[in-house]
């Protein structure tokens, strides 16, 4: 039972992380305010963390 719950939580974590990464990528290209280079760097840094989590690199 615990193994099943652990697996479900594990897959939910990947789905949630992928969802947030896609949401951040969409907002990176559709921003209307704050279009400076510094904000691009911050968005890229945050997106990179989510993508590394999805592919399994911590």
Secondary structure per residue as TSV (DSSP state, phi and psi in degrees):
chain	resnum	aa	ss	phi	psi
A	1	X	-	360.0	-43.8
A	2	X	H	-68.4	-34.0
A	3	X	H	-65.4	-40.0
A	4	X	H	-64.3	-43.7
A	5	X	H	-64.5	-40.1
A	6	X	H	-62.6	-41.2
A	7	X	H	-65.7	-42.6
A	8	X	H	-63.3	-45.1
A	9	X	H	-63.6	-39.7
A	10	X	H	-61.3	-47.2
A	11	X	H	-69.3	-36.7
A	12	X	H	-62.3	-39.0
A	13	X	H	-61.1	-43.4
A	14	X	H	-66.4	-40.3
A	15	X	H	-64.9	-44.0
A	16	X	H	-64.4	-42.7
A	17	X	H	-64.7	-42.7
A	18	X	H	-63.0	-39.7
A	19	X	H	-61.1	-46.7
A	20	X	H	-66.6	-35.3
A	21	X	H	-65.1	-42.8
A	22	X	H	-65.2	-41.0
A	23	X	H	-62.0	-43.2
A	24	X	H	-66.7	-39.4
A	25	X	H	-63.1	-41.4
A	26	X	H	-62.9	-43.8
A	27	X	H	-70.7	-24.8
A	28	X	H	-63.9	-39.5
A	29	X	H	-93.7	-12.4
A	30	X	S	-113.0	25.4
A	31	X	-	-74.6	142.8
A	32	X	-	-107.6	-26.7
A	33	X	S	-117.2	163.1
A	34	X	-	53.1	65.2
A	35	X	-	-97.1	24.2
A	36	X	S	-76.0	166.7
A	37	X	H	-65.2	-34.8
A	38	X	H	-62.3	-40.8
A	39	X	H	-68.2	-34.3
A	40	X	H	-62.6	-41.2
A	41	X	H	-65.8	-42.7
A	42	X	H	-65.1	-45.7
A	43	X	H	-59.2	-44.1
A	44	X	H	-63.4	-40.3
A	45	X	H	-64.2	-43.9
A	46	X	H	-68.2	-42.5
A	47	X	H	-63.3	-38.3
A	48	X	H	-60.5	-40.3
A	49	X	H	-62.2	-44.5
A	50	X	H	-65.5	-40.9
A	51	X	H	-67.1	-39.6
A	52	X	H	-64.4	-34.8
A	53	X	H	-66.1	-40.9
A	54	X	H	-64.8	-41.8
A	55	X	H	-83.5	-2.8
A	56	X	T	97.4	9.8
A	57	X	-	-99.7	123.0
A	58	X	-	-100.2	360.0
